């Protein structure tokens, strides 16, 4: 298992998700790009990122149910390493138990609000930044 820090990005396989993944990779993190189950453009998106010089792992997930998030993070930790940064870029996903998640990773939630995006960052110390 690598000692490289790991980030999981929910809702990674769109324009803003790609930019987030690329930025995290440039900062030296190993990125696991999340997408919905059976996402038909997953292989194309990964190939496009490879052509741009980015080698992302992918993970299909259905995170509308918060109970699926912890087992997903546990699996990523076993296979890749502990998730240091957790980014919610999936519009339909809401991390309801942020305080528990913030104990294991920095949590970034990006939410569309009135035609713009609002970002919240929870640090492992429990602090909230806007």
Residue pairs with C-beta under 8 A, 6 or more apart in sequence:
1 80
1 81
2 30
2 80
2 81
3 81
4 28
4 29
4 30
4 81
5 28
5 29
5 30
5 81
5 84
5 85
6 29
6 30
6 31
6 32
6 76
6 77
6 80
6 81
6 82
6 83
6 84
6 85
7 21
7 24
7 29
7 30
7 31
7 32
7 83
7 84
7 85
7 86
7 87
8 31
8 32
8 34
8 59
8 72
8 73
8 76
8 83
8 85
8 86
8 87
9 17
9 20
9 21
9 24
9 31
9 32
9 33
9 34
9 87
9 89
10 34
10 61
10 63
10 86
10 87
10 88
10 89
10 90
10 93
11 17
11 34
11 35
11 88
11 89
11 90
11 91
11 93
12 18
12 20
12 21
12 31
12 33
12 34
12 35
12 56
12 58
12 89
13 33
13 34
13 35
13 39
13 41
13 42
13 45
14 89
16 89
16 110
16 117
17 33
17 89
18 45
18 49
20 87
20 89
20 110
21 31
21 33
21 49
21 54
21 56
22 49
22 52
22 54
24 31
24 85
24 87
25 31
25 54
25 56
29 84
29 85
30 57
30 80
30 81
31 54
31 56
31 57
32 56
32 57
32 58
32 59
32 76
32 80
32 83
33 45
33 46
33 49
33 56
33 57
33 58
33 59
34 58
34 59
34 60
34 61
34 63
34 90
35 42
35 45
35 58
35 59
35 60
35 61
36 60
36 61
36 62
37 60
37 61
37 62
38 60
39 60
42 58
42 60
46 56
46 58
49 55
49 56
57 80
59 72
59 75
59 76
61 68
61 72
62 68
63 69
63 72
63 90
63 93
64 92
64 93
66 94
66 95
66 96
66 97
69 95
69 101
73 83
73 86
73 104
73 105
76 83
77 83
82 104
82 105
83 104
83 105
84 105
84 106
85 105
85 106
85 108
86 95
86 101
86 105
86 106
86 107
86 108
87 107
87 108
87 109
87 110
88 94
88 95
88 107
88 108
88 109
88 110
89 110
91 111
91 112
94 109
95 101
95 107
95 109
98 107
98 109
98 122
99 122
99 126
101 107
101 122
102 122
102 123
102 124
102 126
103 124
104 124
105 124
106 121
106 122
106 123
106 124
107 121
107 122
108 119
108 120
108 121
108 122
109 119
109 120
109 121
109 122
110 117
110 118
110 119
111 117
111 118
111 119
111 120
112 118
118 130
119 130
120 128
120 129
120 130
121 128
121 129
121 130
122 128
122 129
123 129
